[in-house]
Amino acid sequence: MNQEEAAENSNKLGEEGKAGTNQFTLTATLVAKSILRYTPAGLPICEFELEHESEQLEASKPRMVKCTVSALALGVAANQVNGLEVGSLKNWSGFIALRSHKSKSLRFHVCAVREC
């Protein structure tokens, strides 16, 4: 299964098997990353931060948007992020989830990284 198929499959079922949409795509710069580590199951995992800046239309008015997003990648995507240099501008796609079961803050789970 490639990254696109994995991302699509992850969006088909939500909590308790309910269908739902949770897709997030962002053009952003990699501003920090942790060292590549492995889960107990042997999957590579990489935590990192992305910075985004753009102008968006909201209620027909331009709005400047600047934000830093906490992100995580597993498997092939983690290896891909690990190979990137800080400062790389890419298109990132995946889904949003809670940072942990005890947290209310969100984290971007990246499933695919593409050139801009």
C-alpha positions in Angstrom: 0.0 0.0 0.0 1.5 3.4 -1.0 1.2 6.6 1.0 -1.8 7.9 -0.9 -3.8 4.7 -0.3 -2.9 4.7 3.3 -4.0 8.3 3.7 -7.3 7.5 1.9 -7.9 4.4 4.0 -7.3 6.3 7.2 -10.1 8.7 6.3 -12.7 6.0 5.6 -13.5 5.0 9.1 -13.7 7.3 12.1 -14.2 6.6 15.8 -16.2 3.4 16.5 -16.3 2.6 12.8 -18.3 5.6 11.9 -17.5 7.1 8.4 -16.0 10.5 8.6 -13.8 13.0 6.9 -10.6 14.2 8.6 -8.3 15.4 5.9 -5.7 18.2 6.3 -3.4 19.6 3.7 -0.9 22.4 4.3 1.9 24.0 2.4 4.5 24.7 5.1 8.2 24.8 6.0 9.8 22.2 8.2 11.2 24.3 11.1 12.3 21.6 13.5 12.4 17.8 13.8 13.4 15.2 16.4 15.7 12.3 15.7 14.1 9.3 14.1 13.0 6.7 16.6 11.1 3.5 16.6 7.8 2.4 18.2 7.8 -0.9 20.2 6.3 -2.5 17.1 9.3 -1.4 15.1 7.7 1.4 13.1 9.8 4.5 12.4 8.4 7.7 14.0 9.4 11.3 13.6 8.0 14.3 15.5 8.4 17.8 13.9 7.1 21.3 13.6 5.8 23.0 10.5 5.4 26.8 9.9 2.8 28.1 7.5 2.3 31.6 6.2 -0.3 32.7 3.6 -3.2 35.0 2.8 -6.7 33.5 2.9 -10.1 34.8 2.1 -12.5 34.8 5.0 -16.0 36.3 4.6 -14.7 37.7 1.3 -12.0 39.6 3.1 -8.2 38.9 2.9 -6.7 37.5 6.1 -3.0 36.9 6.8 -2.4 33.5 8.4 0.7 32.5 10.2 0.9 29.5 12.4 3.2 26.8 13.7 1.8 23.2 13.7 3.0 20.2 15.7 3.3 17.2 13.5 4.1 13.5 13.6 4.8 10.9 10.9 5.0 7.1 11.0 6.4 4.5 8.7 7.5 5.6 5.2 6.4 9.2 5.9 8.7 9.3 9.0 11.6 8.1 6.9 10.8 10.7 4.3 10.6 13.6 6.9 13.8 12.3 8.5 15.6 12.8 5.1 14.4 16.4 4.7 16.5 19.4 5.7 15.1 22.0 8.1 13.9 24.8 5.9 12.3 22.6 3.3 9.0 23.9 1.9 6.6 21.0 1.0 2.9 20.1 0.7 2.0 18.0 3.7 -1.2 15.9 3.9 -2.7 13.7 6.5 -5.2 14.1 9.4 -5.7 15.8 12.7 -5.9 14.0 16.0 -5.5 14.6 19.7 -1.9 14.7 20.9 -2.7 12.0 23.4 -5.8 10.5 25.1 -5.2 12.9 28.1 -4.7 16.0 26.0 -7.1 18.4 24.2 -4.4 19.9 22.0 -4.2 18.7 18.4 -1.4 17.2 16.3 -1.1 16.9 12.5 -0.5 13.2 11.6 1.4 13.4 8.2 0.8 10.6 5.8 2.3 12.1 2.6 4.9 14.7 1.7 5.0 16.2 -1.8 7.0 18.8 -3.6 5.3 22.2 -3.9 
